[in-house]
Amino acid sequence: MKLPARATLDEAAALLAMLENELAGAGQGEVFELDASALQEVDSSALALMIEAHRLCAQRGLRFRASGLPAKLSELARLYGVESLLSPVA
């Protein structure tokens, strides 16, 4: 799933719905990739979306991969102590 240029509180509900829709079509054991390379504007909502994606993947028997993380999002993950959840394959 490729994230748009903006992932802030204003887009959180729509992004969560998009995430759940994408996950519905994934088969157990697959790698679900969340591509953040287009992100230009983020806040902690983007991080919350990534954490929720990780949780939902684990619940569905999928492996989660986050790619293309912008520096600000990586910094937020380090600040909140969740950077291991966003490692290449978790």
Secondary structure as the mmCIF struct_conf table of DSSP 4:
data_model
#
loop_
_struct_conf.conf_type_id
_struct_conf.id
_struct_conf.beg_label_comp_id
_struct_conf.beg_label_asym_id
_struct_conf.beg_label_seq_id
_struct_conf.end_label_comp_id
_struct_conf.end_label_asym_id
_struct_conf.end_label_seq_id
STRN STRN1 LYS A 2 LYS A 2
BEND BEND1 ALA A 5 ALA A 5
STRN STRN2 ARG A 6 ALA A 7
BEND BEND2 THR A 8 THR A 8
HELX_RH_3T_P HELX_RH_3T_P1 LEU A 9 GLU A 11
HELX_RH_AL_P HELX_RH_AL_P1 ALA A 12 ALA A 24
TURN_TY1_P TURN_TY1_P1 GLY A 25 GLY A 25
HELX_LH_PP_P HELX_LH_PP_P1 ALA A 26 GLY A 27
TURN_TY1_P TURN_TY1_P2 GLN A 28 GLY A 29
HELX_LH_PP_P HELX_LH_PP_P2 GLU A 30 GLU A 30
STRN STRN3 VAL A 31 ASP A 35
TURN_TY1_P TURN_TY1_P3 SER A 37 ALA A 38
STRN STRN4 GLU A 41 VAL A 42
HELX_RH_AL_P HELX_RH_AL_P2 SER A 44 ARG A 60
TURN_TY1_P TURN_TY1_P4 GLY A 61 GLY A 61
STRN STRN5 ARG A 63 SER A 67
BEND BEND3 GLY A 68 GLY A 68
HELX_RH_AL_P HELX_RH_AL_P3 ALA A 71 TYR A 80
TURN_TY1_P TURN_TY1_P5 GLY A 81 GLY A 81
HELX_RH_3T_P HELX_RH_3T_P2 GLU A 83 LEU A 86
BEND BEND4 SER A 87 PRO A 88
#
